[in-house]
């Protein structure tokens, strides 16, 4: 039989290759008959793969082996090369965009105390509801607004907003005001005076480019130019539009209906000690809250928050952070001399020695709390006073959570009252020495707040105030 006849004797399909091999190789190719079935079909398959026809996949042994060999030697290496190149490109873009910086991760020292639960979160939540919208059919499509937090450094503004962003699943884009500086008035990165300012402008453009599920947080805006802040006005009203620059091209971003929120945080004073004022058009569109101010009817929660936040900073009190909140409240009451607070109401079994140490530290923290709160009240009152109405130099020392925590770190149970007073005085002496001006006046005012003015200091303080009044005339 000729080769042509042999080829015609088999179906033009899977057997063709085998028939050709038999005729070409003849007896040089060992072969024998086999009753094994070389073909099979799998039914009942679901999918859209090209090899599946009507829910059935046809398999043939010789074809399967050749195909899997091809898959192993060609397709798999090519796919792995593609994955390597893709991962390399993704890594390059991640490094370029610094995506890890935008993941909201509240610091371990964040304490969700009663003040946060009962005061700050409802205030912040009400504003973000207007900016992001709410779930359900009754949501308002006209999203607008701005959250403006004004307080001295160390009151937890950034920590609070990062916590909120993490709980809401928002991308947290934090723009650093000092890096922008007062010279930046444009959102064009090419016009930035230095690399640091350019990087912060790019963050704003990145947030606008993302468009949705974003919390844009501008920190320390007292270091920025009012002209720059005014560019955010259209973004904070019902227009929800803003001009920006991305990859060298100017764009107008329309964020109506998007989950996009804007928050700004600042200090009442600039770095030179002067008053900082938010542009009127921006302030009119903002909910303004002072985290350092005592909210009406919430004095006790505000004062208690100083003690609650300081727990993680002291090694003796740190274990309380992982226990029931009711235990901490009861221990604070015991340290304050509340006769109704008894150790048998504690949920955790405290050994007597540990309980004595905890109460000793808390009693000292209560004294520190009183001083820091007095400093905070004086700072807030001074910041809210018109310069023309002052009878004494501005008070720039701060009574923030940061001050409280720094003092709490250094308190030990065996410390006596004199050592505690010296610790507080040394802390604020160091704080006053960092001021650009008015160090002596601030220290004298601090001593007056603590009731520790000596006769010589009282005379000097009167002279300083008289000289200040004369300079204002």
C-alpha positions in Angstrom: 0.0 0.0 0.0 1.3 3.4 -0.9 1.8 6.2 1.5 -1.1 8.1 0.0 -3.4 5.1 0.4 -2.3 4.6 4.0 -3.0 8.3 4.9 -6.4 8.1 3.3 -7.2 5.0 5.3 -7.2 6.9 8.6 -9.3 9.9 9.7 -7.8 13.2 9.0 -7.5 14.2 12.6 -5.6 13.0 15.7 -4.5 9.7 14.0 -2.8 11.4 11.1 0.5 12.0 12.9 0.7 8.5 14.1 0.0 7.0 10.7 2.7 9.1 9.1 5.2 8.1 11.7 4.5 4.4 11.1 4.9 4.6 7.3 8.0 6.7 7.4 9.8 4.7 10.1 8.6 1.3 9.2 10.1 -1.5 11.3 12.6 0.8 12.9 9.8 2.1 15.1 8.8 -0.6 17.7 5.0 -0.9 18.0 2.4 -3.3 19.3 -1.4 -3.4 19.5 -3.1 -2.2 22.6 -6.7 -2.4 23.7 -6.4 0.7 26.0 -8.7 3.5 25.2 -6.7 6.5 24.1 -9.6 8.9 24.1 -12.0 10.1 26.8 -14.5 12.9 27.4 -15.5 14.8 30.5 -19.1 16.0 30.6 -21.0 18.5 32.8 -18.3 21.2 32.8 -19.2 24.8 33.3 -17.0 27.5 31.8 -16.1 29.4 28.7 -12.7 27.8 27.9 -12.2 27.4 24.2 -11.6 23.6 24.7 -15.0 23.1 26.3 -17.8 22.6 23.8 -21.3 22.3 25.1 -20.1 21.4 28.6 -17.8 18.6 27.3 -14.0 18.4 27.2 -12.5 15.9 24.7 -9.1 14.4 25.7 -6.7 12.2 23.7 -3.6 10.8 25.3 -1.0 11.7 22.6 -2.4 15.1 22.1 -2.6 15.8 25.8 1.0 14.8 26.3 2.2 17.1 23.5 0.0 20.0 24.7 1.2 19.7 28.3 4.8 19.5 27.2 4.3 22.7 25.2 2.6 24.2 28.2 5.5 23.3 30.4 8.3 24.4 28.1 6.7 27.5 26.5 3.6 28.8 28.2 4.7 28.5 31.8 8.1 30.2 31.3 6.4 33.0 29.3 3.8 33.5 31.9 6.4 33.6 34.7 8.4 36.2 32.7 5.2 38.2 32.3 4.6 38.0 36.1 8.1 39.1 36.9 7.9 42.1 34.5 4.4 43.0 35.8 5.5 42.8 39.5 8.6 44.9 38.7 6.5 47.6 37.0 4.0 47.6 39.9 6.9 47.9 42.4 8.3 50.8 40.5 5.0 52.6 40.4 4.4 51.8 44.1 7.8 53.4 44.9 7.1 56.3 42.7 3.6 57.0 44.2 4.6 55.9 47.7 1.3 54.1 48.2 2.3 52.8 51.7 2.1 56.4 52.9 -1.6 56.6 52.2 -2.7 53.6 54.3 -4.4 54.9 57.4 -2.7 53.2 60.4 -3.4 54.9 63.8 -0.4 54.8 66.1 -0.4 52.2 68.9 -0.7 55.0 71.4 -4.1 56.0 70.2 -6.7 55.7 73.1 -10.4 55.7 72.2 -11.5 57.3 75.4 -15.0 58.6 76.4 -14.2 62.1 75.0 -13.5 60.6 71.6 -16.5 58.3 71.7 -19.0 60.8 73.1 -17.8 64.1 71.7 -15.3 64.1 68.9 -16.6 61.2 66.8 -20.1 62.6 66.6 -18.8 66.0 65.6 -16.5 64.6 63.0 -19.1 62.1 61.8 -21.7 64.8 61.3 -19.3 66.7 59.0 -18.1 63.7 57.1 -21.7 62.6 56.5 -22.2 65.9 54.6 -19.0 65.4 52.6 -19.2 61.7 51.9 -22.9 61.1 52.0 -24.8 58.5 54.1 -26.2 55.1 53.4 -29.8 54.6 52.4 -32.4 56.3 50.2 -32.4 59.6 52.2 -28.9 60.6 51.4 -28.3 64.2 50.2 -26.7 64.2 46.7 -25.3 67.7 47.3 -22.2 66.9 49.2 -20.1 69.8 50.5 -18.2 71.1 53.4 -14.9 71.2 55.2 -13.7 69.9 58.6 -11.4 72.5 60.2 -9.6 71.4 63.4 -7.8 74.3 65.2 -5.8 73.5 68.3 -2.2 73.6 69.5 0.1 70.8 68.6 -0.2 67.6 70.6 -4.0 67.4 71.0 -4.3 64.4 68.7 -5.8 66.0 65.6 -3.9 63.8 63.1 -4.2 60.7 65.2 -8.0 61.2 65.4 -8.5 61.7 61.7 -6.2 58.8 60.8 -8.3 56.6 63.1 -11.5 57.8 61.4 -10.0 57.1 58.0 -9.0 53.6 58.9 -12.4 52.8 60.3 -14.2 54.2 57.2 -11.7 52.5 54.8 -10.6 55.8 53.3 -7.3 56.5 51.6 -5.6 58.9 54.0 -3.6 61.5 52.0 -1.8 63.7 54.5 -0.2 66.9 53.2 2.4 68.5 55.4 2.0 72.3 55.8 5.5 73.2 56.9 6.9 71.4 53.8 4.7 73.5 51.6 5.7 76.7 53.3 4.3 80.2 52.8 5.9 80.6 49.3 3.7 78.0 47.6 0.6 79.5 46.1 0.1 77.2 43.1 -0.9 73.5 42.8 1.5 73.0 39.9 4.4 70.8 41.1 6.7 72.4 38.5 6.3 75.8 40.3 7.3 74.4 43.7 10.4 76.1 45.2 12.0 72.8 46.4 11.6 69.0 46.2 9.8 68.8 49.6 7.1 71.3 48.5 6.8 69.6 45.1 6.2 66.3 46.8 3.3 67.7 49.0 1.7 69.3 45.9 1.9 66.0 44.1 0.0 64.4 47.1 -2.9 66.9 46.5 -3.0 66.0 42.8 -2.8 62.3 43.7 -5.8 62.6 46.0 -7.8 64.5 43.3 -6.7 61.9 40.7 -8.0 59.0 42.9 -11.3 60.9 43.1 -13.2 58.6 45.4 -12.9 57.0 48.8 -10.3 59.6 49.9 -9.7 61.8 53.0 -7.5 64.7 52.0 -5.9 66.0 55.3 -3.9 69.2 55.2 -1.8 69.4 58.5 -0.3 72.5 60.1 -2.0 74.9 57.7 -0.7 77.9 59.7 2.6 77.4 57.8 0.9 77.8 54.4 -0.1 80.8 52.3 -3.8 82.0 52.4 -3.7 82.1 48.6 -3.1 78.4 48.5 -5.9 77.6 50.9 -8.3 79.7 48.9 -7.9 77.3 45.9 -9.8 74.7 48.0 -12.9 76.9 48.2 -14.7 75.4 45.1 -13.9 71.9 46.4 -15.6 72.7 49.7 -18.9 74.1 48.4 -21.6 72.5 46.2 -19.4 72.8 43.1 -17.0 70.1 44.4 -14.6 71.1 41.7 -10.9 71.9 41.8 -8.2 72.6 39.4 -5.0 70.6 39.6 -2.0 69.4 37.6 -1.2 65.7 37.0 1.7 64.5 34.8 2.4 68.0 33.6 -1.2 68.6 32.3 -3.7 70.9 34.0 -7.1 69.4 34.8 -10.4 70.3 36.4 -11.6 67.6 38.8 -15.3 67.2 39.3 -15.9 65.3 42.5 -19.7 65.7 42.8 -21.2 62.5 44.1 -17.8 61.1 45.1 -16.7 59.8 48.5 -14.2 62.6 48.9 -13.6 64.5 52.2 -11.4 67.4 53.1 -10.0 68.1 56.5 -7.6 70.9 57.6 -5.8 71.2 60.9 -3.8 74.1 62.3 -2.5 76.0 65.2 -3.9 79.4 66.4 -0.3 80.8 66.2 2.2 80.8 63.4 5.9 79.7 64.0 6.8 83.3 64.7 4.1 83.6 67.4 1.8 85.7 65.3 -2.0 85.0 65.0 -3.0 82.7 62.1 -6.3 83.4 60.3 -8.1 81.1 57.9 -9.4 82.9 54.7 -13.0 84.0 55.3 -14.4 82.2 52.2 -12.9 78.9 53.4 -14.0 79.4 57.1 -17.5 80.1 56.0 -17.7 76.6 54.4 -16.2 74.8 57.3 -17.2 73.2 60.6 -14.6 74.6 62.9 -13.7 72.7 66.1 -11.0 73.3 68.7 -9.9 70.0 70.2 -8.0 71.9 72.9 -11.1 73.8 74.1 -13.3 72.6 76.9 -16.7 71.9 75.2 -19.8 73.1 77.0 -21.0 70.5 79.4 -18.1 68.2 78.7 -15.5 69.6 81.1 -15.3 66.3 83.0 -14.7 64.2 79.9 -12.1 66.6 78.6 -10.2 66.6 81.9 -10.5 62.8 82.2 -9.1 62.3 78.7 -5.7 63.7 79.8 -5.4 60.8 82.3 -6.8 58.2 79.9 -4.3 59.2 77.1 -1.4 59.2 79.6 -1.9 55.6 80.6 0.1 54.1 77.7 3.1 56.4 78.4 3.8 55.3 82.0 5.3 51.8 82.5 3.3 51.2 85.7 0.0 52.1 84.1 0.6 50.7 80.6 -1.1 47.3 81.4 -4.4 49.1 82.1 -4.7 50.0 78.4 -5.5 46.3 77.7 -8.0 45.9 80.4 -11.6 47.0 81.0 -12.2 50.7 80.7 -14.3 50.6 83.8 -11.3 49.5 85.8 -9.4 52.6 84.8 -12.3 54.9 85.6 -12.6 53.3 89.0 -8.9 53.5 89.7 -9.0 57.2 88.8 -11.8 57.8 91.2 -9.9 56.0 93.9 -6.8 58.1 93.2 -9.0 61.2 93.5 -10.2 60.1 96.9 -13.8 59.1 96.0 -15.0 57.0 99.0 -17.6 55.2 96.8 -14.8 53.7 94.7 -13.7 50.3 96.2 -11.1 47.8 95.0 -13.6 44.9 95.2 -15.4 46.4 92.2 -12.4 46.0 89.9 -12.8 43.3 87.3 -9.1 42.4 87.2 -7.5 40.8 90.2 -4.8 43.3 91.2 -2.1 42.2 93.7 -2.0 44.7 96.6 1.6 45.8 95.7 0.6 46.5 92.1 -2.6 48.3 93.2 -0.6 50.5 95.5 1.9 51.4 92.7 -0.9 52.2 90.3 -2.7 54.5 92.7 0.5 56.2 93.7 1.2 57.1 90.0 -2.4 58.1 89.3 -2.4 60.5 92.3 0.7 62.2 90.9 -0.9 62.3 87.4 -3.9 64.0 88.8 -1.6 66.8 90.1 0.0 67.0 86.7 -3.4 67.0 85.0 -4.4 70.1 87.1 -1.4 72.0 86.0 -1.6 71.0 82.3 -5.3 71.9 82.2 -4.6 75.3 83.7 -1.9 75.9 81.1 -4.3 74.8 78.4 -7.0 77.2 79.6 -4.6 80.1 79.7 -3.3 79.2 76.2 -6.8 79.0 74.7 -7.8 82.3 76.4 -4.7 84.0 75.1 -5.2 82.7 71.5 -8.8 83.9 71.4 -7.9 87.4 72.6 -7.5 90.4 70.3 -4.0 91.8 70.3 -5.3 95.3 70.8 -7.1 94.2 74.1 -4.1 92.5 75.7 -2.8 93.6 79.0 0.0 91.1 79.1 2.2 89.3 76.6 0.7 86.3 74.7 0.9 83.0 76.6 2.4 80.5 74.2 3.1 77.5 76.5 0.8 74.6 75.8 -1.1 72.2 77.9 -1.7 69.4 75.4 -1.9 65.6 75.5 1.7 65.6 74.3 2.8 67.6 77.4 0.8 65.3 79.7 2.3 62.2 78.1 5.9 63.5 78.3 5.4 64.2 82.0 3.7 60.8 82.6 6.7 59.0 81.2 8.9 60.2 84.0 6.6 59.7 87.0 7.5 56.8 89.4 5.5 55.7 92.4 8.2 56.7 95.0 8.3 60.3 93.8 7.4 62.9 96.5 5.6 66.2 96.0 8.7 68.3 95.8 10.2 66.1 93.1 6.9 66.1 91.2 6.7 69.9 91.2 10.4 70.1 90.1 9.6 67.7 87.2 6.7 69.9 86.1 8.7 73.1 86.4 11.7 71.6 84.5 9.4 70.4 81.7 7.9 73.9 81.1 11.3 75.6 81.5 12.5 73.5 78.5 9.3 74.2 76.6 9.7 78.0 77.2 13.3 78.0 76.0 12.1 76.8 72.5 9.9 79.9 72.1 11.0 82.4 69.6 10.2 85.3 72.0 8.7 85.9 75.4 10.4 83.2 77.3 10.6 85.1 80.6 7.0 86.4 80.4 5.7 82.9 79.7 7.6 81.4 82.6 6.4 84.1 85.0 2.8 83.6 83.8 3.3 79.8 84.3 4.5 80.3 87.9 1.4 82.5 88.5 -0.9 79.7 87.2 0.8 77.2 89.5 0.5 79.6 92.5 4.3 79.5 92.8 5.3 83.1 92.2 7.9 84.3 94.7 7.8 88.0 95.8 10.7 88.8 93.5 9.0 87.0 90.6 5.7 88.8 91.3 7.5 92.2 91.2 9.2 91.2 87.9 5.9 90.0 86.4 4.2 93.3 87.2 7.1 95.1 85.5 6.9 92.9 82.4 3.1 93.6 82.1 3.5 97.3 82.6 6.2 97.5 80.0 4.1 95.5 77.6 1.1 97.9 78.1 3.4 100.9 77.4 4.6 99.3 74.2 1.0 98.9 73.0 0.2 102.6 73.5 
